Amino acid sequence: MLVIRVDQTVHVQIASHISVNHIAAKTFEKRLSPPRVPAKMPDHAALTIPTMTSHADVTSPLQLPLFMRFWWGRVASAMGNQMMMVAMGWQMYNLTGSAWDLGLVGLAQFLPALVLTLPAGHAADRGNRGHILALCMLVETIVGLLLTAAAFGDWTDRNLLLTMSVALGAAK
């Protein structure tokens, strides 16, 4: 447990578990010198201290419902994306039986991500990040739907898988 109170004196309390029923606590104090303030501050230099939001007593982002929804969405999206990339490689190997083509799927997913890193960073700095993220997720969804339709329609071939790998890599 760490408790800090600042008001010219800093109190830090450290509790350590020594045995099952005994907790030893030590308190350390350190005197702070008062901050130096100029005799007269100009009016335009007045400092405003931002007030805390309604989440002032929250100590962990895991206690914020909006953060948890965002986090679980990212976890689900990352898991789905990884499953799709593995399924594409597996499908390519089942289709061709070639380790070379399997490696091409991985390369086709990696190279666009590598080449587009700097332009994507520039776009993220200049544009609306939410729209960019939505566009990338839309591309991933379209790739997933096309691959599903191709698998059920029996029109999957090597070129389709490589093209969808490039699109998936570019969306990342």
C-alpha positions in Angstrom: 0.0 0.0 0.0 1.4 3.4 -0.9 -0.1 6.5 0.6 1.3 10.0 -0.4 0.0 13.3 1.0 1.6 16.5 0.0 1.3 19.6 2.2 4.8 20.7 3.0 5.4 17.2 4.3 5.4 14.0 2.3 4.3 10.9 4.1 4.9 7.5 2.5 3.6 4.5 4.2 4.8 1.1 3.0 3.1 -2.0 4.3 4.8 -5.3 3.9 3.4 -8.7 4.7 5.6 -10.5 7.3 3.5 -13.4 8.4 -0.1 -14.5 7.9 -1.5 -12.3 10.6 1.1 -9.6 11.0 1.6 -6.6 8.8 4.5 -4.2 9.6 4.3 -0.6 8.5 7.0 2.0 8.3 6.5 5.7 7.8 9.1 8.0 6.3 8.9 11.8 6.3 10.8 14.3 4.3 10.4 18.0 4.7 10.0 20.0 1.5 11.1 23.5 1.1 8.3 25.8 0.0 8.4 26.6 -3.7 10.0 29.9 -4.8 7.3 32.3 -6.0 8.2 35.7 -7.6 7.0 38.7 -5.6 4.5 39.7 -8.1 3.3 37.5 -11.0 1.9 39.2 -14.1 -1.8 38.9 -14.6 -1.4 36.9 -17.9 0.8 34.4 -16.1 -1.9 33.2 -13.8 -1.9 29.4 -13.7 -5.1 27.5 -14.0 -5.3 24.1 -12.5 -7.5 21.7 -14.5 -10.2 20.0 -12.4 -10.5 16.3 -12.4 -13.3 14.6 -14.2 -15.9 12.5 -12.5 -13.4 9.6 -12.5 -11.2 11.3 -10.0 -11.3 8.4 -7.5 -10.5 5.8 -10.2 -7.1 4.3 -9.7 -7.0 1.9 -12.7 -8.2 2.2 -16.3 -9.7 -1.3 -15.8 -12.4 0.3 -13.7 -13.6 2.6 -16.5 -16.4 1.0 -18.5 -15.6 2.8 -21.7 -11.9 1.7 -21.5 -13.0 -1.9 -20.9 -15.3 -1.9 -23.9 -12.5 -0.5 -26.1 -10.0 -3.0 -24.7 -12.2 -6.0 -25.2 -13.0 -4.8 -28.7 -9.3 -4.5 -29.5 -8.6 -8.0 -28.0 -11.5 -9.5 -30.1 -10.3 -7.7 -33.3 -6.7 -8.8 -32.8 -7.7 -12.4 -32.2 -9.9 -12.5 -35.3 -7.2 -10.9 -37.4 -4.6 -13.4 -36.3 -7.1 -16.3 -36.9 -7.8 -15.0 -40.4 -4.0 -14.8 -41.2 -3.4 -18.3 -40.0 -6.4 -19.6 -41.9 -5.2 -18.0 -45.1 -1.8 -19.7 -44.8 -3.4 -23.0 -43.9 -5.8 -22.7 -46.9 -2.9 -21.9 -49.2 -1.0 -24.9 -48.0 -4.0 -27.2 -48.4 -4.7 -25.8 -51.9 -1.1 -25.9 -53.3 0.9 -28.2 -50.9 3.8 -25.8 -51.4 5.8 -24.3 -48.6 6.9 -21.6 -51.0 3.3 -20.4 -51.5 2.8 -20.5 -47.7 5.8 -18.3 -47.3 4.5 -15.9 -50.0 1.2 -15.5 -48.0 3.2 -14.4 -45.0 5.4 -12.1 -47.1 2.4 -10.6 -48.8 0.9 -9.8 -45.4 4.1 -8.3 -44.1 5.5 -6.2 -47.0 2.5 -3.8 -47.3 2.6 -3.2 -43.6 6.3 -2.4 -43.8 6.0 -0.2 -46.9 3.0 1.7 -45.7 4.2 2.4 -42.1 5.5 5.9 -42.8 2.6 7.1 -45.1 0.1 5.6 -42.6 1.8 7.5 -39.7 1.6 10.7 -41.7 -2.0 10.1 -42.5 -2.8 9.4 -38.9 -1.1 12.7 -37.8 -2.9 14.7 -40.5 -6.3 13.1 -40.7 -9.0 11.7 -38.5 -7.7 8.6 -36.7 -11.1 7.3 -36.1 -12.0 7.4 -39.8 -8.6 5.7 -40.7 -9.2 3.0 -38.2 -12.8 2.4 -39.4 -11.5 2.2 -43.0 -8.9 -0.4 -42.1 -11.4 -2.4 -40.2 -13.8 -2.2 -43.1 -11.0 -3.6 -45.4 -10.4 -6.4 -43.0 -14.1 -7.2 -42.9 -14.4 -7.2 -46.7 -11.4 -9.5 -47.0 -12.9 -11.9 -44.4 -16.3 -11.9 -46.2 -14.6 -12.5 -49.6 -12.5 -15.4 -48.3 -15.6 -16.9 -46.6 -17.6 -16.6 -49.9 -14.7 -18.1 -51.9 -14.3 -21.0 -49.5 -18.0 -21.9 -49.6 -18.3 -21.3 -53.3 -15.2 -23.4 -54.2 -13.6 -20.6 -56.2 -10.5 -20.1 -54.0 -7.3 -20.1 -55.8 -3.7 -19.1 -55.2 -4.0 -15.6 -56.8 -7.1 -14.7 -54.7 -5.3 -15.7 -51.5 -2.2 -13.7 -52.4 -4.3 -10.7 -53.3 -6.3 -10.9 -50.1 -3.0 -11.3 -48.2 -1.8 -8.0 -49.7 -5.1 -6.2 -48.8 -5.0 -7.6 -45.3 -1.3 -6.5 -44.9 -2.2 -3.0 -46.2 -5.1 -2.7 -43.7 -2.8 -3.5 -40.8 
